[in-house]
Amino acid sequence: MPAPARCLCRALALLLLAALPVLAAPPPVAVLAVDGAIGPASADYLVRGLARAAEEGAQLVVLRIDTPGGLDTSMRAIIKAILASPVPVASYVAPSGARAASAGTYILYASHVAAMAPGTNLGAATPVQIGGLPGLPPPPDDPRAKGKGPLPPEPADALGRKQINDAAAYIRGLAQLRGRNADWAERAVREAVSLSAREALGLGVIDHLAVDLPDLLRQLDGKSFAVAGGTATLHTAGAAAVLHEPDWRTRTLAVIANPSVALILMMLGVYGLFFEFSNPGIGLGGVLGGICLVLALYALQLLPVSYAGAGLILLGVVFMTAEAFLPSFGVLGIGGVVAFVIGALILIDTEVPGFGIPLPLILTLAVVSAGLIAFIVGMALKARHRALQSGDAGLVGSLTAVIAVEAGDPLAGWVQLQGERWQVRSPAPLKPGQAVRVVARQGLLLDVAVAERPTPQGD
C-alpha cells in the first residue's frame, strides 16, 4: 500500500476512535413508580431501587409520584436513601391528575430535581396522625393576625405542637438544602396549603414543568448536581428510561403490611392455635396458626399500632374462647365481641389514607367469631346432656355380633365392642356372625343373649 494511502487510513481510524464516546449510548435512566399510600412496602421498594440503580450504573433515578401521603417512618427512610444516593434523584409528579400530598411533598423537596406535570398538585403536609389540620398562630405581621383572614386552628396539646414544629423544621431544612422555597414549605406544614403545578413553578417550589418523561429528560440534559461522593452531570437527551417494577418481595410485603390482612392473619393464628391445643391432632392447625401469627406480628411491628387496640383484640379473643369452656349464658362471648370490635377500630394509630381497617371487615370478623363460639358452645351443651355411653351403662343393651366361638364350649365366645375384644357367655349355643345383645357384665365377662334381629358384625 502506498504511503499516502496508509496515512489516510490511519487518519480515518483516529477519527472513528475519537467519535466513539459520542456514538455510545448514554447511561439509562431508572424509573420507580410511587402509586398510592407510602408505607413499609413503598419504602423497601424505593430504598432497594435506588441501590439497584447505583449498582447498574444509571445516570438518573426518576420517582414518578402519585400519592395521598403515608407513614412518617417510611417517608423518612426514603428521604435518607435519597440524600445518601450517589445517583441524582428526580421526583416527578405525573401523570396529569396525580398529586404529591403530605409525605409526597417532603420527598419532592428532598430530591435533587423537583418536577410536575400540568394538572397536578402538591402540599397539605401537616402531620395527620395528631388529628385535624392544626397550625400555630401566624406571626404578628401576618394579615390573619389582624383580623383580615381566618386563623388556623391551634394544636390541641403540647404533643401536637411538637409534631408540627418538628415537621416544619424538617421540610425547611430540605428546602434550604435544595435551594427551594422554604417559607411556602413551612406553610404547607402549618397551614396545610396546596399548590397547582404552575403555581409551584412560579413560587420556586419545583424546578421544572414537564408534560411527560421525555420532556423532563430533555430539560435535564447537561445539568450537574451535587450528590453523595461528588458531582454528577446528566446526559439524558435520548437516554433510555427503564421502569423497575416491584419484585415478589415488595409485593408480598405490600400484602402482609396491609392492616386488614394483618388483622385477618392475627385472627387465623389465634384460632389455629386454639383448635390445635383444644383438639390435638396431626398439627395442621398449630402449624398454620403459628405461621399466620408470626406473619401478623411482623406486619404489626411495621405499622403504627396502638397497644391499647392490640390488647383489646387479644382480650376479646380470650373472652370468646373462655365462653366455649365456661359457658356464661353469653356474657363472656358478647363482651369478647365488643372488645374485639373496639380494639380493631383503634388498632392502627394513624389517620393516613390507606392504612385504616374498614368497618365492614371488622364487623364480618366479629360475626364470624361469634358464630364460631356459638357453634362450639352448642356442641358442648349437647355433649353435656348426652346420655352416658361408657362403662357398664354403655355396654349393657349393646348389640354386636359373635366373631369367634370357644373351642369345645359352644356357650362361650368372643365379640368386638367399643373398640375392645370381650369374652361372652350365652345360655344358648353361639355361632360366628350371630347377633347378640349384652344383658350383664361380670368383670371381664359379658353375659349375652341371642338378639331377635341381626346386626352388622363388630362394633
C-alpha positions in Angstrom: 0.0 0.0 0.0 1.5 3.4 -0.9 2.5 5.7 1.9 -0.3 8.3 1.3 -2.9 5.6 1.4 -1.6 4.3 4.7 -1.6 7.8 6.2 -5.2 8.3 5.1 -6.3 5.0 6.7 -4.7 6.0 10.0 -6.3 9.3 10.0 -9.8 7.8 9.4 -9.1 5.3 12.3 -8.2 8.1 14.6 -11.4 10.0 13.7 -13.5 6.9 14.4 -11.9 6.4 17.8 -12.5 10.0 18.7 -16.2 9.7 17.7 -16.8 6.5 19.7 -17.7 8.3 23.0 -20.2 10.5 21.1 -21.7 7.5 19.3 -22.0 5.5 22.6 -25.5 5.4 24.1 -25.9 7.4 27.3 -26.4 5.5 30.6 -30.0 4.6 31.2 -32.5 6.4 33.5 -34.2 4.3 36.2 -37.8 4.9 36.8 -39.5 4.0 40.1 -43.3 4.3 40.4 -44.8 5.6 43.7 -48.5 4.9 43.5 -50.8 5.0 46.5 -50.1 5.5 50.2 -46.4 5.4 51.2 -45.8 2.6 53.7 -43.3 -0.1 54.6 -43.6 -1.8 51.2 -43.1 1.5 49.3 -40.1 2.4 51.4 -38.5 -1.0 50.8 -39.2 -0.7 47.1 -37.6 2.7 46.8 -34.6 2.2 49.0 -33.7 -1.0 47.2 -34.5 0.6 43.9 -32.1 3.4 44.5 -29.3 1.0 45.5 -30.0 -1.1 42.4 -29.9 1.9 40.1 -26.4 2.9 41.5 -25.2 -0.7 41.0 -26.4 -0.8 37.4 -24.8 2.5 36.5 -27.9 4.5 35.9 -27.2 8.2 35.5 -30.6 9.4 37.0 -33.4 7.9 39.1 -36.9 9.3 38.4 -39.5 8.8 41.1 -42.9 9.0 39.4 -45.2 10.1 42.2 -48.9 9.9 42.7 -49.6 9.6 46.5 -52.0 11.0 49.1 -49.3 10.7 51.7 -48.1 8.0 54.0 -46.4 7.0 57.2 -43.7 9.2 58.7 -41.3 6.4 59.4 -41.5 5.1 55.8 -41.2 8.7 54.4 -38.0 9.4 56.4 -36.4 6.1 55.3 -37.0 7.1 51.7 -35.6 10.6 52.2 -32.5 9.2 53.9 -31.9 7.0 50.9 -32.3 10.0 48.5 -29.9 12.1 50.4 -27.3 9.4 50.5 -27.7 8.4 46.9 -24.7 8.7 44.5 -27.1 9.0 41.7 -29.3 12.2 41.2 -32.9 11.7 42.0 -35.7 13.5 40.3 -39.2 13.4 41.8 -41.8 13.8 39.0 -45.5 14.2 39.9 -47.3 12.6 37.0 -49.4 12.0 35.1 -51.9 14.8 34.9 -54.3 14.4 37.8 -51.7 13.0 40.2 -50.7 14.6 43.5 -47.8 14.6 45.9 -49.7 15.3 49.1 -48.3 15.1 52.7 -45.4 12.7 52.6 -45.1 13.2 48.8 -44.3 16.9 49.3 -41.4 16.0 51.7 -40.0 13.5 49.2 -40.3 16.1 46.4 -38.4 18.7 48.4 -35.6 16.2 49.3 -34.9 15.2 45.7 -32.2 16.8 43.5 -34.8 17.6 40.9 -38.5 18.5 41.6 -40.8 18.4 38.6 -44.5 18.2 38.0 -46.8 17.6 35.1 -49.5 20.1 34.2 -52.7 19.4 36.1 -51.0 18.0 39.2 -50.8 19.4 42.8 -48.7 19.1 46.0 -48.9 20.3 49.6 -51.1 19.6 52.6 -48.1 18.4 54.5 -49.5 18.7 58.1 -48.9 15.6 60.2 -52.4 14.0 60.2 -51.8 11.4 62.9 -52.4 14.0 65.6 -55.9 14.7 64.1 -57.3 17.5 62.1 -55.2 20.2 60.3 -53.8 22.2 63.2 -51.4 25.0 63.0 -49.6 27.6 65.2 -50.8 31.2 65.3 -49.5 33.3 62.5 -46.7 35.9 63.1 -47.8 39.4 64.2 -47.2 40.9 60.7 -49.5 38.3 59.0 -52.8 39.8 57.9 -54.7 37.0 59.5 -53.3 38.1 62.9 -55.0 41.5 62.4 -58.4 40.0 61.8 -58.2 40.0 58.0 -58.2 36.3 57.5 -59.1 33.1 59.3 -56.8 31.9 61.9 -55.7 28.3 61.6 -56.8 26.0 64.4 -54.2 25.5 67.1 -52.9 22.1 68.1 -54.9 20.7 71.0 -51.9 19.8 73.1 -48.1 20.1 73.5 -47.6 16.9 71.6 -49.4 18.3 68.6 -47.3 21.5 68.6 -44.1 19.4 68.9 -45.0 17.3 66.0 -45.9 20.3 63.8 -42.7 22.2 64.8 -40.6 19.1 64.1 -42.2 18.6 60.7 -41.9 22.3 59.8 -38.2 22.3 60.7 -37.6 19.1 58.8 -39.1 20.3 55.5 -37.5 23.8 55.8 -34.1 22.1 56.1 -34.8 20.0 53.0 -35.9 23.2 51.1 -32.7 25.1 52.2 -30.6 22.1 51.1 -32.0 22.1 47.6 -32.4 25.9 47.3 -36.2 25.9 47.1 -39.0 28.0 48.6 -38.6 27.3 52.4 -41.3 29.7 53.5 -44.0 28.0 51.5 -42.8 24.6 52.6 -43.3 25.6 56.2 -46.8 26.9 55.4 -47.6 23.6 53.8 -47.0 22.0 57.2 -48.5 24.6 59.5 -51.5 25.6 57.3 -51.9 22.6 55.1 -51.8 24.8 51.9 -51.5 23.2 48.5 -50.4 24.4 45.1 -51.0 23.6 41.4 -48.1 22.7 39.2 -47.9 26.1 37.6 -48.2 27.9 40.9 -45.4 25.7 42.4 -43.1 26.6 39.4 -43.8 30.3 39.8 -43.1 30.2 43.6 -39.8 28.3 43.2 -41.2 25.2 44.9 -40.3 23.0 41.9 -37.7 23.2 39.3 -39.4 22.0 36.1 -42.8 21.7 34.5 -42.8 18.8 32.0 -45.7 17.3 30.1 -44.1 13.8 30.1 -41.0 11.9 31.0 -39.1 12.5 27.6 -39.8 16.3 28.0 -38.3 16.2 31.5 -35.2 14.3 30.3 -34.7 16.9 27.6 -34.9 19.7 30.1 -32.4 18.0 32.4 -29.8 17.2 29.7 -26.4 18.8 30.5 -27.3 19.8 34.1 -25.0 19.0 37.0 -26.0 18.1 40.6 -24.1 17.6 43.8 -24.6 14.0 45.0 -23.1 11.9 47.7 -19.5 11.4 46.7 -19.1 14.3 44.2 -20.9 15.9 41.2 -23.0 14.2 38.5 -23.6 15.7 35.1 -26.6 14.3 33.2 -26.7 13.4 29.5 -30.4 12.5 29.4 -31.3 13.6 25.8 -32.2 10.3 24.1 -31.4 8.2 27.2 -33.4 5.0 27.7 -35.9 5.1 30.6 -36.1 1.7 32.3 -39.1 1.1 34.7 -38.1 -1.0 37.7 -41.2 -2.9 38.7 -41.7 -4.1 42.3 -40.4 -7.6 42.7 -42.0 -10.5 44.6 -40.6 -9.4 47.9 -42.1 -5.9 47.6 -45.5 -7.3 46.5 -45.5 -9.8 49.4 -44.6 -7.1 51.9 -47.3 -4.9 50.5 -49.9 -7.6 51.1 -48.7 -8.6 54.6 -48.3 -4.9 55.7 -51.9 -4.2 54.8 -53.6 -3.5 58.2 -56.7 -5.5 57.1 -54.6 -8.5 56.1 -52.5 -8.2 59.4 -55.8 -8.4 61.4 -57.0 -11.4 59.5 -53.7 -13.2 59.9 -53.8 -12.5 63.6 -57.3 -14.0 64.0 -56.4 -17.0 61.9 -53.2 -17.5 64.0 -55.0 -17.3 67.3 -57.9 -19.6 66.3 -55.5 -22.1 64.7 -53.5 -22.4 67.9 -56.7 -22.6 69.9 -58.1 -25.5 67.9 -54.8 -27.3 68.0 -54.5 -27.1 71.7 -58.1 -28.0 72.4 -58.1 -30.9 69.9 -54.6 -32.2 69.4 -54.2 -33.9 66.1 -51.7 -34.1 63.2 -50.6 -30.5 64.0 -52.0 -28.8 60.9 -53.9 -26.2 62.9 -50.9 -25.4 65.1 -48.5 -25.1 62.1 -50.8 -22.8 60.1 -51.8 -20.9 63.2 -48.2 -20.3 64.2 -47.2 -19.2 60.7 -50.2 -16.8 60.5 -49.5 -15.4 63.9 -45.8 -14.8 63.2 -46.7 -13.0 59.9 -49.2 -10.9 61.7 -46.7 -9.8 64.4 -44.2 -9.0 61.7 -46.7 -6.8 59.9 -47.9 -5.1 63.1 -44.3 -4.1 64.1 -44.0 -2.3 60.7 -47.2 -0.3 61.3 -48.2 2.4 63.7 -50.1 0.1 66.1 -52.0 1.2 69.2 -51.1 -1.1 72.0 -54.5 -0.5 73.6 -56.2 -1.7 70.4 -54.0 -4.8 70.2 -54.7 -5.5 73.9 -58.4 -5.2 73.4 -58.3 -7.6 70.4 -56.4 -10.2 72.4 -58.8 -9.7 75.4 -61.8 -10.2 73.1 -60.3 -13.4 71.7 -59.6 -14.6 75.3 -63.2 -13.9 76.4 -64.7 -15.6 73.3 -62.5 -18.6 73.8 -63.4 -18.7 77.5 -67.1 -18.8 76.6 -66.5 -22.1 74.9 -65.1 -23.7 78.1 -67.0 -21.7 80.7 -70.5 -21.1 79.3 -71.7 -17.9 80.9 -75.0 -17.5 79.1 -73.3 -15.3 76.5 -71.8 -12.7 78.9 -68.1 -13.6 78.1 -68.9 -14.1 74.4 -70.7 -10.7 74.0 -68.0 -9.0 76.0 -65.4 -10.6 73.8 -67.1 -9.4 70.6 -67.4 -5.8 71.9 -63.7 -5.8 73.0 -62.6 -7.1 69.6 -64.6 -4.5 67.6 -63.3 -1.6 69.7 -59.7 -2.9 69.6 -59.9 -3.4 65.8 -61.2 0.2 65.3 -58.3 1.8 67.2 -55.6 -0.8 66.3 -53.9 1.4 63.6 -52.8 4.6 65.3 -52.9 6.9 62.2 -55.3 8.8 60.0 -53.2 8.4 56.9 -55.3 7.4 53.9 -54.9 3.7 53.0 -53.9 2.5 56.5 -57.3 2.2 58.1 -59.2 -1.1 58.7 -62.7 -1.0 57.0 -65.6 -1.2 59.4 -67.4 -3.9 57.3 -64.3 -6.2 57.7 -64.2 -5.7 61.4 -67.9 -6.5 61.7 -67.5 -9.5 59.5 -64.7 -10.9 61.6 -66.7 -10.2 64.8 -69.8 -12.0 63.4 -67.7 -15.0 62.2 -66.0 -15.2 65.6 -69.3 -15.0 67.5 -70.8 -17.7 65.2 -67.8 -19.9 65.8 -68.1 -19.6 69.5 -71.9 -20.2 69.4 -71.3 -23.4 67.4 -68.7 -24.6 70.0 -70.9 -23.7 72.9 -73.8 -25.6 71.3 -71.7 -28.7 70.8 -70.5 -28.5 74.4 -74.1 -28.3 75.6 -75.2 -31.2 73.5 -72.3 -33.3 74.9 -73.3 -32.3 78.4 -76.9 -33.5 78.0 -76.0 -36.7 76.1 -76.6 -40.0 77.9 -73.5 -41.7 79.3 -72.1 -44.1 76.7 -69.2 -45.6 78.6 -68.7 -48.2 81.4 -71.4 -50.7 82.2 -74.2 -48.3 81.1 -72.6 -48.2 77.7 -72.1 -51.9 77.4 -75.4 -53.3 78.7 -78.0 -53.3 76.0 -75.5 -53.0 73.2 -75.9 -55.1 70.0 -73.0 -56.8 68.4 -72.0 -60.0 66.6 -70.1 -63.1 67.6 -66.7 -63.1 66.0 -65.5 -66.5 67.3 -66.8 -69.4 69.5 -64.7 -71.0 72.2 -63.4 -74.4 71.1 -65.2 -77.2 72.9 -67.7 -74.8 74.6 -70.5 -73.5 72.2 -71.9 -71.4 75.0 -68.8 -69.2 75.2 -67.3 -66.9 72.5 -65.8 -63.5 71.6 -67.2 -60.2 70.4 -65.8 -56.8 69.4 -67.4 -54.0 71.3 -66.4 -50.3 71.9 -63.1 -50.9 70.2 -62.2 -53.9 72.5 -62.4 -57.7 72.3 -64.7 -59.2 75.0 -65.3 -62.7 76.1 -69.0 -63.5 76.3 -71.2 -66.3 77.6 -74.8 -67.2 76.5 -77.4 -69.7 77.7 -77.9 -70.8 74.2 -75.2 -72.1 71.8 -73.3 -69.4 69.8 -72.0 -69.4 66.3 -69.8 -66.9 64.4 -71.7 -63.9 62.9 -74.7 -64.4 65.2 -76.3 -61.2 66.6 -76.3 -61.0 70.4 -77.3 -58.4 73.0 -75.3 -57.7 76.2 -77.5 -58.3 79.2 -75.0 -58.0 82.1 -71.3 -57.6 82.9 -69.3 -59.7 85.3 -65.8 -58.3 85.4 -64.2 -59.1 82.1 -67.0 -61.4 81.0 -70.2 -60.3 79.3 -73.5 -62.2 79.6 -75.3 -62.1 76.3 -78.5 -63.3 74.8 -79.3 -64.1 71.2 -80.8 -61.0 69.6 -84.1 -61.0 67.8 -82.8 -59.0 64.8 -79.4 -59.3 63.1 -76.7 -56.6 63.4 -73.5 -55.9 61.5 -70.5 -57.8 62.8 -68.3 -55.9 65.0 -68.8 -52.5 66.8 
